[in-house]
Amino acid sequence: MKAVPIEQRLTPKRSHIHGWGLFTKMDLPKDSMIVEYMGEVIRKSVADAREKAYEISGEGSCYMFRLDLLRIVDATKIGCMARFMNHSCQANAYAKIISVDTDQGKQEPKIMVFSNTDIKAGEEITYDYKFPVEDGSLKCSCGAPNCIGRMN
Ligand SMILES: [Zn+2]
């Protein structure tokens, strides 16, 4: 993963699911590490406030990923391509939080995205957002045969 720059492996393109999607330019065998979901780590209360602000300013999509109960990764402003990933009920990738040792000898959580099946070059990379039910039901239009019509 480190050897090949991200621009040569992945590309954002218009998706039939929603807006922009993340597509792979190369074949990815099952269990490949695809990309890190990078962004700014913020507290839940800050995330809630920002979400409202993004809504009001009409910034459109907001890209947030729950790290744990207290922390959220906000990729809206400083994220990488990973934020373009769409939800699908038949996802071909999954996100996993792993602990990485920092230079200071501390542990830092990182969100890594892995393939859960063989993905062919040109295919869109999707994962199951697994939104908590408290956020209300969001409509899903992924088009998978097993689509349940909502994201949670
Ligand atoms: Zn669906």
Residues whose N, C-alpha, C, O or C-beta is under 5 A from the ligand:
A	BS01	ZN	S88 C89 C140 S141 C142 G143 C147 I148 G149
